[in-house]
Amino acid sequence: QEQLVESGGGQVQPGGSLRLSCVASLSTLENFPISWFRQAPGQEREGVSCISQSGLTQNYARFVKGRFTISKENAKNTVYLQMNVLKPEDPAVYHCATGPDACRDEWTYWGHGTQVTVSS
């Protein structure tokens, strides 16, 4: 059972920034891709971004491209999601997830999530 713990959510104004963190075991980070997905009330889960085991490949959903950046720091067992220029359509619970096909939106394990709110 892989364990992932998210933090860093909060409330910001439109145009603001937040940095989410996902702590996982080093074994997880070294062997599996890590993905972020989000889910708003009454909505389906949607993949946001993904980073490969090596950290050399990052993927982004079209609706966050140019605004969000995913990165990882194995020394801290952490994957980050830097979110800039947040929009009113970005609020959701953001989860980090993993599994062999996490970068194809097939998530095997995920954390409880962290809430992101964007309002003025």
Backbone bond lengths (Angstrom), bond angles and torsions (degrees), N, CA, C in turn:
res aa  C-N    CA-C-N  psi(-1)  N-CA   C-N-CA  omega(-1)  CA-C   N-CA-C  phi
1 Q - - - 1.455 - - 1.527 109.39 -
2 E 1.339 115.57 114.85 1.451 119.08 178.50 1.529 108.85 -80.94
3 Q 1.326 117.02 141.20 1.459 121.01 178.36 1.519 109.17 -115.77
4 L 1.309 115.60 132.41 1.451 121.70 177.76 1.525 108.16 -132.02
5 V 1.318 116.53 137.69 1.460 121.82 -177.66 1.523 109.14 -129.01
6 E 1.335 115.00 120.28 1.458 120.66 -179.61 1.532 111.19 -97.50
7 S 1.312 115.47 154.10 1.459 122.09 173.18 1.524 108.80 -156.37
8 G 1.325 115.59 170.30 1.460 120.23 174.34 1.512 115.95 105.53
9 G 1.326 117.13 -4.93 1.459 118.87 178.65 1.516 111.16 -69.57
10 G 1.323 114.94 172.10 1.451 120.31 179.38 1.508 110.73 167.70
11 Q 1.316 115.34 -167.05 1.463 120.77 179.27 1.518 109.66 -111.63
12 V 1.318 116.01 130.56 1.454 121.56 177.09 1.520 109.10 -135.11
13 Q 1.315 115.45 163.69 1.455 120.70 174.77 1.529 109.54 -82.05
14 P 1.323 117.00 158.06 1.473 119.31 174.04 1.527 110.53 -52.85
15 G 1.323 114.99 135.99 1.452 120.24 -176.80 1.513 114.06 91.60
16 G 1.327 116.13 -9.49 1.454 120.98 -178.83 1.517 113.24 -79.32
17 S 1.328 115.09 -177.96 1.458 121.98 -176.83 1.517 111.30 -132.36
18 L 1.315 114.68 151.94 1.464 122.79 171.50 1.521 107.69 -143.94
19 R 1.324 115.95 152.22 1.458 120.19 172.44 1.522 108.33 -121.35
20 L 1.315 115.26 117.68 1.455 121.47 177.44 1.517 109.62 -91.28
21 S 1.327 115.65 147.66 1.458 121.65 177.41 1.522 109.68 -123.95
22 C 1.308 115.22 146.47 1.462 122.28 176.83 1.519 107.61 -131.90
23 V 1.310 116.35 115.74 1.466 120.82 178.66 1.518 108.90 -99.14
24 A 1.323 115.27 128.67 1.463 121.81 177.97 1.525 108.15 -139.04
25 S 1.312 115.87 172.82 1.454 118.41 178.44 1.528 109.59 -71.08
26 L 1.321 115.30 154.19 1.458 119.15 178.13 1.519 110.81 -61.24
27 S 1.315 115.77 -36.48 1.466 119.69 178.15 1.522 111.11 -59.51
28 T 1.324 116.49 -42.29 1.462 120.02 177.98 1.521 111.18 -62.43
29 L 1.321 116.15 -47.35 1.467 120.05 -177.54 1.522 112.02 -63.81
30 E 1.311 116.22 -32.50 1.466 119.34 -176.90 1.519 112.59 -82.45
31 N 1.342 117.38 -21.98 1.461 119.67 -172.10 1.521 115.38 -112.29
32 F 1.335 116.92 -15.76 1.457 119.12 -176.05 1.528 110.71 -134.72
33 P 1.330 117.14 151.58 1.457 119.21 169.93 1.533 109.31 -68.60
34 I 1.314 115.81 157.08 1.457 122.23 175.83 1.529 107.92 -119.73
35 S 1.303 114.80 132.87 1.456 121.25 -176.89 1.522 109.64 -122.48
36 W 1.311 116.67 152.62 1.458 122.71 167.78 1.540 107.31 -112.33
37 F 1.334 114.62 131.74 1.451 118.25 169.67 1.522 108.22 -128.97
38 R 1.317 116.34 163.69 1.466 119.34 -179.99 1.522 109.63 -132.54
39 Q 1.300 114.25 156.42 1.458 120.08 177.91 1.516 109.14 -144.04
40 A 1.316 115.70 119.07 1.457 121.85 175.12 1.524 108.67 -94.21
41 P 1.338 118.35 157.72 1.461 120.90 -179.36 1.531 112.28 -54.26
42 G 1.320 115.52 129.28 1.452 120.28 178.29 1.517 115.03 75.14
43 Q 1.316 116.41 4.93 1.467 120.44 -177.92 1.521 110.97 -112.98
44 E 1.334 115.01 160.96 1.456 120.61 174.38 1.531 110.04 -74.37
45 R 1.308 114.88 157.47 1.460 118.76 171.13 1.515 109.28 -64.83
46 E 1.328 116.55 142.62 1.461 118.60 174.42 1.524 109.81 -135.71
47 G 1.312 114.94 133.81 1.452 120.57 178.26 1.507 110.80 -67.03
48 V 1.327 115.85 138.97 1.456 122.01 -178.18 1.524 111.13 -108.97
49 S 1.327 115.21 -50.29 1.458 118.89 -175.84 1.517 109.41 -161.48
50 C 1.319 115.62 162.06 1.452 120.27 -178.03 1.519 109.00 -151.54
51 I 1.331 116.21 147.44 1.457 120.63 177.22 1.525 108.32 -132.16
52 S 1.314 115.64 139.06 1.458 120.55 -177.87 1.521 111.68 -74.06
53 Q 1.328 115.03 169.19 1.465 120.42 179.47 1.524 111.24 -57.22
54 S 1.304 116.27 -41.98 1.462 120.54 -178.32 1.526 112.37 -74.08
55 G 1.337 115.53 -18.90 1.464 119.52 -175.20 1.509 113.58 83.33
56 L 1.333 117.15 -2.08 1.466 120.28 -174.72 1.528 112.43 -82.71
57 T 1.327 117.35 -19.97 1.466 120.55 -177.95 1.523 109.51 -118.66
58 Q 1.321 115.52 128.26 1.466 121.64 175.77 1.532 108.68 -126.44
59 N 1.309 115.36 137.44 1.461 120.64 176.58 1.520 109.38 -120.26
60 Y 1.331 115.55 149.52 1.462 120.41 -179.70 1.526 109.93 -136.69
61 A 1.321 114.96 143.19 1.460 119.36 170.24 1.526 108.21 -67.65
62 R 1.344 115.18 150.44 1.472 118.93 -176.20 1.517 112.04 -59.63
63 F 1.335 118.07 -29.54 1.462 119.72 -174.31 1.530 112.70 -80.37
64 V 1.351 118.53 -4.80 1.466 120.32 176.21 1.525 111.98 -121.14
65 K 1.311 116.95 -5.67 1.458 120.45 -176.18 1.522 109.97 -59.42
66 G 1.314 115.72 131.86 1.453 121.08 -179.18 1.514 113.49 89.10
67 R 1.333 116.81 -12.25 1.476 120.39 -179.69 1.531 111.98 -113.92
68 F 1.328 117.19 -35.47 1.463 122.16 -176.61 1.528 109.25 -108.21
69 T 1.332 115.46 148.30 1.456 121.58 176.64 1.520 109.10 -135.22
70 I 1.331 115.59 128.82 1.462 120.98 177.73 1.520 108.58 -103.18
71 S 1.328 116.30 142.47 1.458 120.77 178.40 1.520 108.02 -152.71
72 K 1.325 115.29 166.83 1.464 118.88 177.95 1.515 110.09 -139.12
73 E 1.325 114.29 150.76 1.457 121.81 178.69 1.523 106.65 -134.41
74 N 1.335 115.95 93.49 1.466 120.18 -175.58 1.530 111.81 -59.75
75 A 1.316 117.93 -32.76 1.464 120.66 -179.06 1.522 111.62 -61.80
76 K 1.335 116.01 -23.03 1.471 120.61 178.26 1.522 111.50 -110.98
77 N 1.339 117.60 9.31 1.475 122.10 -179.74 1.527 111.10 53.81
78 T 1.319 117.51 37.75 1.463 120.24 -169.69 1.526 112.27 -134.25
79 V 1.327 114.07 139.47 1.464 122.63 168.44 1.519 107.38 -112.46
80 Y 1.315 115.99 137.07 1.459 121.76 -177.83 1.528 110.97 -112.48
81 L 1.316 114.99 152.01 1.463 120.93 168.88 1.523 106.74 -129.73
82 Q 1.315 115.51 103.92 1.455 121.21 176.71 1.517 108.10 -84.31
83 M 1.310 116.55 120.60 1.456 121.83 -176.13 1.526 108.54 -115.36
84 N 1.307 116.74 114.57 1.465 122.78 178.63 1.526 110.18 -114.26
85 V 1.303 115.68 162.25 1.472 123.06 178.31 1.525 109.78 49.45
86 L 1.320 116.41 51.79 1.458 120.46 -178.79 1.522 110.34 -63.96
87 K 1.326 114.88 141.05 1.459 122.26 -174.90 1.530 110.20 -114.66
88 P 1.318 116.82 161.86 1.473 119.95 178.76 1.529 113.09 -59.90
89 E 1.329 118.75 -20.19 1.471 120.50 179.05 1.522 113.47 -89.99
90 D 1.339 117.87 1.21 1.469 120.81 -179.86 1.535 115.71 -85.93
91 P 1.326 121.66 -16.54 1.462 120.24 -177.68 1.521 112.99 -58.30
92 A 1.328 115.17 135.43 1.460 122.18 -179.38 1.517 107.18 179.91
93 V 1.323 115.30 173.51 1.459 120.19 165.68 1.526 106.47 -88.79
94 Y 1.315 115.64 124.67 1.454 121.55 -178.61 1.530 108.73 -100.87
95 H 1.324 115.15 128.12 1.453 122.10 -179.10 1.521 109.66 -117.75
96 C 1.327 117.25 143.73 1.457 118.97 165.61 1.519 107.87 -98.92
97 A 1.307 114.54 149.81 1.450 120.40 -172.00 1.514 110.07 -146.48
98 T 1.321 115.15 161.19 1.444 119.46 178.71 1.511 110.36 -147.19
99 G 1.299 115.50 175.81 1.458 123.25 -178.04 1.511 107.43 143.57
100 P 1.318 117.13 164.72 1.471 120.00 -176.22 1.523 113.23 -58.06
101 D 1.343 116.90 -31.49 1.468 120.70 -176.89 1.519 111.92 -115.09
102 A 1.313 115.84 30.98 1.470 119.47 -176.88 1.519 112.39 -59.94
103 C 1.324 117.74 -30.54 1.456 119.58 -180.00 1.528 112.81 -81.14
104 R 1.319 116.71 -0.03 1.470 121.62 172.29 1.524 109.64 -111.85
105 D 1.341 115.16 25.49 1.459 121.92 178.18 1.523 112.61 59.87
106 E 1.311 116.59 31.86 1.465 120.91 172.37 1.527 106.43 -116.28
107 W 1.320 113.75 98.63 1.455 120.00 -171.84 1.516 110.93 -99.63
108 T 1.318 116.48 125.96 1.455 121.06 -177.87 1.527 110.95 -93.40
109 Y 1.307 116.90 -41.80 1.467 122.65 179.38 1.527 108.19 -131.19
110 W 1.315 115.46 144.21 1.461 119.98 176.10 1.511 110.49 -151.36
111 G 1.324 116.02 161.08 1.445 121.18 -179.13 1.523 111.96 -88.93
112 H 1.344 115.92 -177.38 1.455 121.03 -177.10 1.524 112.52 -74.82
113 G 1.308 116.76 -18.76 1.448 120.00 175.47 1.523 113.84 95.78
114 T 1.325 114.87 166.63 1.454 122.40 176.70 1.528 107.80 -136.49
115 Q 1.332 115.47 136.72 1.458 120.56 -173.14 1.526 111.20 -82.86
116 V 1.310 116.00 132.85 1.470 122.29 173.97 1.520 108.16 -117.30
117 T 1.325 116.00 126.17 1.463 122.60 179.72 1.530 108.74 -123.70
118 V 1.309 115.86 133.85 1.465 121.31 178.62 1.524 107.55 -124.39
119 S 1.318 115.70 112.24 1.463 118.89 179.35 1.516 109.02 -157.19
120 S 1.316 114.45 154.82 1.453 119.36 178.35 1.524 110.09 -100.61
